[in-house]
């Protein structure tokens, strides 16, 4: 279980949302992923490109910027896929959708 901090994934995720995740080495294009970013700790982002040895991410908030956007992120064992979220502001559970409408690269 992870707690969302910040607004980079707004409006999909809101600060203080809780995310139930599972550890996996298989990531999904357009899906939400939590991983350890050097110097930033654990972050949640949307997968925008998948290659054999790396992936790229983006956020859902067009006004938020991150040094991670555009970077090649090496695949590691410390990777969790978001399964379901819980939000006090929405008063319940929600399933974050895979966003295939974003401009993404194919596997």
N, C-alpha and C positions, 0 to 999 in steps of 0.2 A: 504494500500500500504506500503510495507517494502523495505528498501534498503539493499543490500547485502554488508557486510564488511568482508574481509578476504578470505582465500583460502581453507578452509576445505571442501567445496563442489565443488571445481574445478575438472573437466572441465564442469560439469553440470551448475554450477552457477559461475559467475565471479564478482569480486568486482565492485560495482556501478550498478549492475543489479537491476531492480525494480521488486518486486513480488506482484501481485494482489492475495489476499487470502480471504478466508471466514472462519468465526468462526464456529467451529463444535466440537462436542464431539465424532464424529466417525472418527477414523484415519484409514488409509489404509496401509497395509503391503507393504513395498517397496516404499511408497509415500513420498513426502516432507512435512514437518511439521514445523511450527514456534511455539515456546513455550517459556515461561519464565523459565530460569534455575537459580537456586539460586546462587548468586554471579557472574553470567555471563550476566544477562539481557536476552534480546530476542535473540534466536539463531534459525538457520534453519539447520535441519538435515534430514537424511533419516530414516524412521521407519524400524527397523530390527527385532523386536519381539513385539507382542501384547498379553497381558494377560488381565484378567478382571479388575484388579485395577492398572496396570502399563504397561509401554511400554519401549523398549530400542531403542537406535538410533546409527547411524554410519554416517560417512562422506563419500564423494565420492573420496576424495584425499587420496590415500594410504600413502602418506608421512606426512600428517597432523594428529596430535593426539589431543585428547580432554579428559578432566577428565569425560566427559559425557559418553564416550564409555564404554559399559559393565554395566553401572549403571541402576538400576531400577528407572524409572521416573514415579512418581505418575501422574495419569490422573488429569487434572484440567480443569476449565472453560476457562483458558487463553490459548487456543490452536487454531491455524489457519492452514488450509490446503492450500497449494500453488495451485492455479488454473492456472495462466499464468504469464509469465515473460516478461519484456521488457529490451533489451540490446542495448546500443549505439554501443558496439563493434561488435555485430551481425547485427546491423542496423534494428532492428525490434522486433516484438513479437515472443515468443516461448512458447511451452508447455512442461514443464519438464516431462519426461516420468517416469512412475512407473517402478522401477528396480526390477523385480522378479527374475533376474538371480543371484543376490547376495545370499549368504548363509543366509537364514532367517528362523526363527522358525514359525511354524504355530499357528494360533489363538487357 
